[in-house]
Amino acid sequence: MAFENLTERLSKALKNLTGRGKINEEDLQASLREIRLALLEADVSYSTVKKFIDQIRQKAKGTEILDGLNGAQQVIKVVNDELTALMGEEAVPLNKSEKIPTTIMMAGLQGAGKTTTIAKLAYKLKKEDNARPLLIAADVYRPAAIDQLEILGKDLGVPVFSQGTDVDPREIVKAGLQEAKANKNDYVLIDTAGRLQIDAELMAELKDIEQIAQPDEVLLTVDAMTGQNATETAQGFANELSLTGVVLTKLDGDTRGGAALSIRDVTGKPIKFVGQGEKPTDLDVFYPDRMASRILG
Ligand code: GDP
């Protein structure tokens, strides 16, 4: 289960405090050291950990925590509040265009979960907004990606626009957008190509597609299982594209979960959704406060 280790270590660090009645500077420092190690081991990025610990130290100094009653409880509250703040405080909803269609471009490395997430989003929009999305298959380098999207679309009763693998993805996107206009689709979801790692050619293509589609959302799918790399990848894409948000996938897996804590801090982009399984229903809105509670156990 995600966060298992982190949760265990954090509660241990905090339990040591609660056993003590009043806490002094030394107790606090010992706990902060434990918390720091727990976060680093969970693959939270170094700069985020440093900032986080500094914040807590400062908050603890500014309150009556030390030598006061219920000092430990207050530390726990500060940790909880700071975890929530780190992840962005509030859930951030999908952008919506004033006139149809709202265009969502999906980007990410190969295997991160782009195609699966598009199906999940299409399902969600259809179910919750009664929307009529069109999916555009613009990942022409992995032939199976088009088939995969077509199968998912069929299962969900959502149309998929594709022109095979011989047409330039930029042209596919142009034609797909025209199709959406003609059919008055209210949402367009664009599946783009990924690579095993970020390269200049991929970025040039994605930037062109972004230019052509003028998307309301540029969502990056990031695989939570990739540890520190998840945050670095997010930063790499954020440098090149006008990302509006992140979908953190595979949070149902055995991930240490650090990306959930670092991404917002490092990239400035909000995590909007988390993927918690392979089925179309396995997509949840990301609530920083609930995630903080889950992490603290
Ligand atoms: P793409 O290359 O980015 O389009 O990635 P895919 O959508 O094809 O996903 C790659 C693999 O990850 C597939 O086997 C998906 O079923 C799986 N996957 C995607 N999202 C999740 C998730 O949230 N949880 C789990 N367990 N698997 C996922």
Boltz pocket constraint, residues with backbone or C-beta under 6 A from the ligand:
constraints:
  - pocket:
      binder: B
      contacts: [[A, 108], [A, 109], [A, 110], [A, 111], [A, 112], [A, 113], [A, 114], [A, 115], [A, 116], [A, 117], [A, 145], [A, 194], [A, 221], [A, 248], [A, 249], [A, 250], [A, 251], [A, 252], [A, 253], [A, 274], [A, 275], [A, 276], [A, 277], [A, 278], [A, 282]]
      max_distance: 6.0
